[in-house]
Amino acid sequence: MAFVRAAKSGDIAPGTIRDVEVSGKTIAVANVQGTFYAIDSVCVHQGGPLGEGPVEGCTVICPWHAWEYDLKTGKLVGNPEIEVTSYPVEVRGDEIFVDAS
């Protein structure tokens, strides 16, 4: 595993998500009540930016067509056969690291 610094934990407030670049990939990092999750930021439906969607509980909603993804697994809510990649996350001090390899 190759964890790469993605962001400072203070830059992603609880209940929010934002895009970061990690190892040449755009990854959406979300803060769910102090626990951080990382998923691929591109919705499989039509490429919507998940990192710009609203977070509700442990779900992010694609801002283009309202497809909902579980932030823990990357699976589409209601159809777990469809998913985006989810990535391991580590918090070290006040920094978030993601393994996008």
C-alpha positions in Angstrom: 0.0 0.0 0.0 1.2 3.5 -0.9 -0.6 6.1 1.2 -0.4 9.6 -0.2 -1.3 12.8 1.6 -4.6 14.0 0.3 -5.7 16.9 2.5 -5.7 18.3 6.0 -8.6 17.0 8.1 -9.6 20.5 9.0 -10.2 21.3 5.3 -13.1 18.9 5.1 -15.8 19.8 7.6 -18.1 17.1 9.0 -21.0 16.4 6.6 -19.1 17.5 3.5 -17.1 16.1 0.7 -14.5 17.5 -1.7 -12.3 16.5 -4.6 -8.6 16.0 -4.2 -5.9 14.8 -6.6 -4.1 11.6 -5.4 -1.7 9.8 -7.6 -3.1 11.3 -10.7 -6.7 10.4 -9.8 -9.6 12.7 -8.8 -10.9 11.2 -5.5 -13.8 12.5 -3.4 -12.9 12.6 0.3 -15.8 12.8 2.7 -16.0 13.5 6.4 -18.8 11.6 8.1 -18.9 12.7 11.8 -15.1 12.7 12.0 -14.5 9.5 10.0 -13.1 10.0 6.5 -13.9 8.0 3.4 -12.5 8.2 -0.1 -14.2 7.1 -3.3 -13.7 7.7 -7.0 -15.2 11.1 -7.8 -16.8 10.2 -11.2 -20.4 8.8 -11.1 -20.7 5.7 -13.3 -24.1 7.0 -14.7 -22.9 9.9 -16.8 -19.7 11.1 -15.2 -21.1 13.5 -12.6 -18.8 15.0 -10.0 -19.4 13.1 -6.7 -17.1 15.4 -4.9 -19.6 18.2 -5.5 -22.6 16.3 -4.3 -24.4 16.6 -1.0 -23.6 14.2 1.8 -26.5 12.7 3.8 -25.3 10.4 6.6 -22.9 8.0 5.0 -24.2 8.6 1.4 -23.2 11.0 -1.3 -25.7 12.1 -3.9 -24.5 12.8 -7.5 -25.4 16.4 -8.2 -26.3 15.6 -11.8 -28.9 12.8 -11.6 -29.2 12.0 -7.9 -27.5 8.6 -8.0 -26.6 7.7 -4.4 -23.4 6.0 -3.3 -22.5 4.5 0.1 -19.3 6.3 1.1 -18.0 3.3 3.1 -18.2 0.9 0.1 -18.6 2.9 -3.1 -21.7 0.8 -3.9 -24.8 2.4 -5.4 -27.6 2.5 -2.9 -30.3 0.1 -4.1 -28.1 -1.7 -6.6 -24.9 -2.9 -4.9 -23.7 -4.5 -8.2 -22.9 -1.0 -9.4 -20.1 0.8 -7.7 -17.3 3.3 -7.8 -13.9 2.5 -6.4 -13.4 3.1 -2.7 -10.0 3.7 -1.3 -8.3 3.0 2.1 -7.9 6.1 4.3 -5.6 6.8 7.2 -5.6 9.9 9.4 -2.2 10.8 10.8 -2.4 13.8 13.1 -4.3 16.4 11.2 -3.6 15.0 7.8 -5.6 12.6 5.6 -3.8 10.0 3.6 -5.4 7.9 0.8 -4.1 4.7 -0.9 -5.1 5.2 -4.5 -2.9 2.4 -5.9 
